[in-house]
Amino acid sequence: MRPRREPATRPSPASGRGGPQRTPALSPPALGGGRSPKLELAIQWMVDPAALPRRRTLRRWMQAALERPASVTLRFVGAREGRTLNRRYRGRDYATNVLTFVYDDVASLAGDIVLCAPVMRREARAQRRTLAAHCAHLVIHGMLHLQGYDHERDDDAARMEARERALLAQLGHRDACADARGDS
């Protein structure tokens, strides 16, 4: 994660049940217009990055979802680390696709987004999507969680999914939520 700057309290993943951090509703910036908020990005590869998107692509996806300045570490992990983190912070004993950890919830955000590469690959195959398209969706999903979006309640889920759909369309990717519902 981010050993150089540990949070004052144990981080709580913003995704999943068991204490997602909620923030006031945020109005998204105009898609494709205006100046983008500043993104300080560190990428950590704990798995072979050969088949994963390049830094420039990851930054573009994250920047597209960014609504306010943020310092983010994006960490790609294997199944063992993904399972350990999910068990420790969510109490679920399996590797999950994405975890988001929010460290600061003020004007400038700081947090980590952890993507489990083996889970991401398996899900992409099962959904008949490219790894890049699925990765884009999970990066955006994590960025939205970092900024206070969640999907615990139906109205929150609808708001988050609508934002994801708009961002994925802007980036040229099809709607993963529609694919899961059978709408495509």
PLY file of the C-alpha trace (Angstrom):
ply
format ascii 1.0
element vertex 184
property float x
property float y
property float z
element edge 183
property int vertex1
property int vertex2
end_header
0.00 0.00 0.00
1.50 3.34 0.99
4.07 2.60 3.72
5.58 6.08 3.66
2.33 7.64 4.88
0.28 5.44 7.17
-3.16 6.69 8.15
-3.81 7.69 11.75
-6.39 4.93 12.01
-6.77 1.59 10.31
-7.99 2.17 6.75
-11.47 1.07 5.86
-12.08 -0.08 2.31
-14.60 2.15 0.66
-15.97 -0.70 -1.40
-18.10 -3.49 -0.04
-20.15 -3.72 3.13
-18.88 -3.02 6.60
-18.26 0.68 6.74
-17.89 2.37 3.38
-16.96 5.98 3.89
-19.66 8.33 2.65
-19.11 11.86 1.49
-21.55 14.54 0.42
-22.91 14.20 -3.09
-20.44 15.42 -5.65
-21.35 16.94 -8.96
-19.21 15.48 -11.73
-17.21 17.82 -13.93
-18.44 18.29 -17.46
-17.41 15.26 -19.46
-14.66 16.19 -21.82
-14.61 19.87 -20.91
-12.82 22.16 -18.53
-9.55 21.73 -16.69
-9.08 18.42 -14.92
-8.30 18.25 -11.20
-4.70 17.38 -10.31
-3.90 13.67 -9.98
-0.78 12.53 -8.18
-0.41 8.89 -9.20
1.86 6.05 -8.13
1.46 2.64 -9.74
2.73 -0.50 -8.04
3.04 -3.75 -9.99
3.15 -6.76 -7.66
2.39 -8.99 -10.67
3.84 -9.13 -14.18
2.58 -5.98 -15.93
3.15 -7.33 -19.46
-0.56 -7.92 -20.29
-1.88 -5.02 -18.23
-2.59 -1.51 -19.51
0.29 0.97 -19.64
0.76 3.77 -17.14
-0.40 6.42 -19.61
-3.67 4.54 -20.21
-4.28 3.96 -16.51
-3.68 7.65 -15.78
-6.11 8.67 -18.55
-8.85 6.44 -17.07
-8.24 7.70 -13.56
-8.13 11.32 -14.65
-11.43 10.90 -16.50
-13.14 9.80 -13.27
-11.47 12.42 -11.07
-13.76 15.12 -9.70
-11.35 16.81 -7.30
-7.59 16.76 -6.62
-6.28 13.42 -5.38
-3.16 11.49 -4.55
-3.71 7.85 -5.48
-1.67 4.69 -5.45
-2.93 2.09 -7.92
-1.61 -1.35 -6.93
-1.91 -4.51 -9.01
-1.71 -7.61 -6.83
-1.88 -11.39 -7.10
-4.56 -13.63 -5.63
-2.78 -14.18 -2.30
-2.43 -10.47 -1.48
-5.94 -9.75 -2.79
-7.39 -12.43 -0.54
-5.38 -11.26 2.48
-6.53 -7.65 2.07
-10.16 -8.62 1.51
-10.11 -10.86 4.60
-8.38 -8.25 6.77
-10.47 -5.23 5.82
-13.81 -6.69 4.72
-13.93 -10.00 6.57
-14.35 -11.96 3.32
-11.99 -14.84 2.71
-11.51 -14.61 -1.05
-9.70 -12.38 -3.51
-11.95 -9.66 -4.91
-11.51 -7.63 -8.08
-11.06 -4.13 -6.60
-10.62 -2.61 -3.15
-10.50 1.11 -2.44
-8.91 2.57 0.67
-9.61 6.22 1.48
-6.97 7.93 3.64
-8.07 11.56 3.51
-11.60 12.75 2.88
-11.09 16.49 2.52
-10.63 18.87 -0.38
-7.71 16.80 -1.66
-8.18 13.03 -1.47
-5.58 10.39 -0.77
-6.09 6.68 -1.11
-5.16 3.36 -2.60
-6.96 1.33 -5.23
-5.99 -2.33 -5.28
-6.78 -4.43 -8.35
-6.37 -8.20 -8.16
-5.00 -9.14 -11.59
-5.99 -12.85 -11.59
-9.59 -12.03 -10.58
-9.72 -9.23 -13.14
-8.50 -11.59 -15.90
-10.98 -14.32 -14.93
-13.90 -11.88 -14.88
-12.92 -10.36 -18.24
-12.90 -13.83 -19.83
-16.25 -14.74 -18.23
-17.80 -11.47 -19.46
-16.23 -11.87 -22.92
-14.59 -8.48 -22.60
-11.04 -7.44 -23.26
-8.81 -7.20 -20.22
-8.34 -3.50 -20.98
-12.11 -2.84 -21.03
-12.65 -4.65 -17.74
-9.64 -2.95 -16.18
-11.00 0.45 -17.27
-14.30 -0.35 -15.58
-12.62 -1.43 -12.32
-10.27 1.57 -12.27
-13.23 3.91 -12.72
-15.21 1.98 -10.11
-12.35 2.34 -7.63
-11.91 6.04 -8.40
-15.62 6.66 -7.79
-15.47 4.81 -4.46
-12.47 6.95 -3.52
-14.62 10.04 -4.10
-17.53 8.85 -1.97
-19.72 6.97 -4.41
-21.07 3.63 -3.26
-23.63 1.02 -4.22
-25.07 -0.07 -0.88
-28.48 1.51 -1.48
-30.41 1.31 -4.74
-30.39 5.08 -5.34
-26.64 5.27 -4.67
-26.01 2.29 -6.94
-28.03 3.89 -9.75
-26.04 7.14 -9.39
-22.71 5.31 -9.39
-23.63 3.08 -12.35
-24.82 6.08 -14.36
-21.49 7.82 -13.76
-19.58 4.65 -14.69
-21.59 4.27 -17.93
-20.94 7.89 -18.92
-17.21 7.61 -18.24
-16.84 4.27 -20.01
-18.68 5.65 -23.05
-16.43 8.73 -23.03
-13.42 6.39 -23.01
-14.83 4.22 -25.81
-15.77 1.15 -23.75
-19.12 -0.60 -23.75
-21.44 -0.66 -20.75
-20.39 -3.53 -18.47
-23.51 -3.10 -16.33
-25.77 -3.56 -19.37
-23.74 -6.63 -20.34
-24.33 -8.12 -16.87
-28.08 -7.37 -17.15
-28.26 -8.75 -20.68
-29.23 -5.35 -22.16
-26.56 -5.21 -24.86
0 1
1 2
2 3
3 4
4 5
5 6
6 7
7 8
8 9
9 10
10 11
11 12
12 13
13 14
14 15
15 16
16 17
17 18
18 19
19 20
20 21
21 22
22 23
23 24
24 25
25 26
26 27
27 28
28 29
29 30
30 31
31 32
32 33
33 34
34 35
35 36
36 37
37 38
38 39
39 40
40 41
41 42
42 43
43 44
44 45
45 46
46 47
47 48
48 49
49 50
50 51
51 52
52 53
53 54
54 55
55 56
56 57
57 58
58 59
59 60
60 61
61 62
62 63
63 64
64 65
65 66
66 67
67 68
68 69
69 70
70 71
71 72
72 73
73 74
74 75
75 76
76 77
77 78
78 79
79 80
80 81
81 82
82 83
83 84
84 85
85 86
86 87
87 88
88 89
89 90
90 91
91 92
92 93
93 94
94 95
95 96
96 97
97 98
98 99
99 100
100 101
101 102
102 103
103 104
104 105
105 106
106 107
107 108
108 109
109 110
110 111
111 112
112 113
113 114
114 115
115 116
116 117
117 118
118 119
119 120
120 121
121 122
122 123
123 124
124 125
125 126
126 127
127 128
128 129
129 130
130 131
131 132
132 133
133 134
134 135
135 136
136 137
137 138
138 139
139 140
140 141
141 142
142 143
143 144
144 145
145 146
146 147
147 148
148 149
149 150
150 151
151 152
152 153
153 154
154 155
155 156
156 157
157 158
158 159
159 160
160 161
161 162
162 163
163 164
164 165
165 166
166 167
167 168
168 169
169 170
170 171
171 172
172 173
173 174
174 175
175 176
176 177
177 178
178 179
179 180
180 181
181 182
182 183
